[in-house]
Amino acid sequence: MTKVLFVYLILIVILISGCSEQAVEDGIVPAEDNTVMINHFVFEPQELVVDTGTTVIWKHNDNVAHTIVSQGLFESEALKRGGEFAFTFSEKGEYTYYCSIHPSMIGKIIVK
């Protein structure tokens, strides 16, 4: 009985570790602090809270071009895979942004 439980436990550990490695293999790169990843037509995280004076970096990890646009505040060039865009938020507020190529892609930066 204990051998069976031990085998099940080992299988569970192997499956869990394989899932986290699979995400990296699929091209999904986890986000870092103050970083928004562009993966599979989604900004991740979709909402980010930062302090005043913080520079947010968008890192493009998708297979098609995307932009980052916040009306009247900033507009990136079309980024390809591996490209980055950075903006420093100097005032408190909520800033929505989107991809001008794929307008359904939206995100928000909340500056405290």
Sine and cosine of phi, psi and omega as CSV:
sin_phi,cos_phi,sin_psi,cos_psi,sin_omega,cos_omega
0.00,0.00,-0.73,0.69,0.00,-1.00
-0.93,0.37,-0.51,0.86,0.06,-1.00
-0.91,0.41,-0.63,0.78,0.02,-1.00
-0.91,0.42,-0.71,0.71,0.03,-1.00
-0.89,0.46,-0.65,0.76,0.02,-1.00
-0.89,0.46,-0.68,0.74,0.02,-1.00
-0.90,0.43,-0.70,0.72,0.05,-1.00
-0.87,0.49,-0.66,0.75,0.02,-1.00
-0.88,0.47,-0.69,0.73,0.02,-1.00
-0.90,0.44,-0.67,0.75,0.03,-1.00
-0.88,0.47,-0.66,0.75,0.02,-1.00
-0.89,0.45,-0.71,0.71,0.02,-1.00
-0.87,0.49,-0.67,0.74,0.01,-1.00
-0.90,0.44,-0.69,0.73,0.01,-1.00
-0.90,0.43,-0.68,0.73,0.01,-1.00
-0.90,0.44,-0.71,0.71,-0.01,-1.00
-0.92,0.39,-0.56,0.83,0.03,-1.00
-0.92,0.39,-0.54,0.84,0.01,-1.00
-0.91,0.41,-0.68,0.73,-0.02,-1.00
-0.93,0.36,-0.59,0.81,0.05,-1.00
-0.94,0.34,-0.54,0.84,-0.02,-1.00
-0.89,0.45,-0.61,0.79,0.01,-1.00
-0.86,0.51,-0.68,0.74,0.02,-1.00
-0.93,0.37,-0.64,0.77,0.02,-1.00
-0.90,0.44,-0.55,0.83,0.01,-1.00
-0.97,0.24,-0.02,1.00,0.03,-1.00
1.00,-0.03,0.14,0.99,0.04,-1.00
-1.00,0.00,0.90,-0.44,-0.01,-1.00
-0.98,-0.19,0.80,-0.60,-0.01,-1.00
-0.91,0.42,0.55,-0.83,-0.01,-1.00
-0.97,0.23,0.49,-0.87,0.10,-1.00
-0.98,-0.22,0.12,-0.99,0.07,-1.00
-0.85,0.53,0.66,-0.75,0.04,-1.00
0.88,0.48,0.38,0.93,0.02,-1.00
-0.83,-0.55,0.70,-0.72,0.10,-0.99
-0.93,-0.37,0.84,-0.55,0.03,-1.00
-1.00,-0.04,0.58,-0.81,0.11,-0.99
-0.95,-0.31,0.96,-0.29,-0.05,-1.00
-0.73,-0.68,0.79,-0.61,0.13,-0.99
0.78,0.63,0.75,0.66,0.05,-1.00
0.89,0.46,0.53,0.85,0.02,-1.00
-0.64,-0.77,0.65,-0.76,0.18,-0.98
-1.00,0.08,0.80,-0.60,-0.04,-1.00
-0.80,-0.60,0.89,-0.45,0.02,1.00
-0.97,0.24,0.39,-0.92,0.00,-1.00
-0.95,0.30,-0.45,0.89,0.05,-1.00
-0.75,-0.66,0.76,-0.65,-0.04,-1.00
-0.77,-0.64,0.74,-0.67,0.03,-1.00
-0.96,-0.28,0.80,-0.59,-0.02,-1.00
-0.70,-0.72,0.23,-0.97,0.08,-1.00
-1.00,0.06,0.37,-0.93,0.08,-1.00
-0.84,0.54,0.67,-0.74,-0.01,-1.00
1.00,0.01,0.02,1.00,-0.01,-1.00
-0.99,0.15,0.66,-0.75,0.13,-0.99
-1.00,-0.09,0.85,-0.53,0.06,-1.00
-0.99,-0.14,0.68,-0.73,0.01,-1.00
-0.89,-0.46,0.80,-0.60,0.12,-0.99
-0.99,-0.13,0.80,-0.60,0.00,-1.00
-0.91,-0.42,0.83,-0.55,-0.06,-1.00
-1.00,0.06,0.86,-0.51,-0.02,-1.00
-0.76,-0.65,0.46,0.89,-0.03,-1.00
-0.95,-0.31,0.16,-0.99,-0.05,-1.00
-1.00,-0.02,-0.12,0.99,0.02,-1.00
-0.83,-0.56,0.32,-0.95,-0.03,-1.00
-0.93,0.36,0.56,-0.83,0.07,-1.00
-0.62,-0.78,0.37,-0.93,0.12,-0.99
-0.85,-0.53,0.24,-0.97,0.12,-0.99
-0.80,-0.60,0.89,-0.46,-0.09,-1.00
-0.75,-0.66,0.78,-0.63,0.19,-0.98
-0.84,-0.55,0.93,-0.36,-0.14,-0.99
-0.73,0.68,0.83,-0.56,0.05,-1.00
0.97,0.24,0.00,1.00,-0.06,-1.00
-0.88,-0.48,-0.79,0.61,0.03,-1.00
-0.38,-0.92,0.37,-0.93,0.08,-1.00
-0.48,-0.88,0.86,-0.50,0.01,-1.00
-0.99,0.13,0.27,-0.96,0.20,-0.98
-0.96,0.27,0.16,-0.99,0.07,-1.00
-0.93,0.37,0.87,-0.49,-0.04,-1.00
-1.00,-0.07,0.64,-0.77,0.12,-0.99
-0.98,-0.20,0.16,-0.99,0.01,-1.00
-0.79,0.62,0.77,-0.64,-0.02,-1.00
1.00,-0.06,-0.20,0.98,0.01,-1.00
-0.98,0.22,0.34,-0.94,0.01,-1.00
-0.68,-0.73,0.43,-0.90,0.12,-0.99
-0.66,-0.75,0.67,-0.75,-0.02,-1.00
-0.77,-0.63,0.55,-0.84,0.08,-1.00
-0.54,-0.84,0.68,-0.73,0.03,-1.00
-0.99,-0.15,0.82,-0.58,-0.02,-1.00
-1.00,-0.06,0.94,-0.34,-0.10,-0.99
-0.99,-0.15,-0.16,0.99,-0.01,-1.00
-0.78,-0.63,0.56,-0.83,0.06,-1.00
-0.90,0.43,0.48,-0.88,0.06,-1.00
0.50,-0.86,-0.03,-1.00,0.07,-1.00
-0.92,-0.40,0.81,-0.59,-0.09,-1.00
-0.85,-0.53,0.93,-0.38,0.07,-1.00
-1.00,0.03,0.47,-0.88,0.04,-1.00
-0.55,-0.84,0.24,-0.97,-0.04,-1.00
-0.42,-0.91,0.14,-0.99,0.11,-0.99
-0.99,-0.12,0.85,-0.53,-0.03,-1.00
-0.94,0.33,-0.33,0.94,0.05,-1.00
-0.99,0.14,-0.58,0.81,-0.02,-1.00
-0.77,-0.64,0.98,0.18,-0.13,-0.99
-0.85,0.52,-0.27,0.96,0.05,-1.00
-0.96,0.27,-0.23,0.97,0.07,-1.00
-0.99,0.13,0.92,-0.38,-0.03,-1.00
-0.75,-0.66,0.38,-0.93,0.06,-1.00
-0.42,-0.91,0.09,-1.00,-0.02,-1.00
-0.56,-0.83,0.68,-0.73,0.15,-0.99
-0.93,-0.37,0.81,-0.59,0.06,-1.00
-0.95,-0.30,0.87,-0.49,-0.03,-1.00
-0.96,-0.27,0.85,-0.53,-0.03,-1.00
-0.97,-0.24,0.00,0.00,0.00,0.00
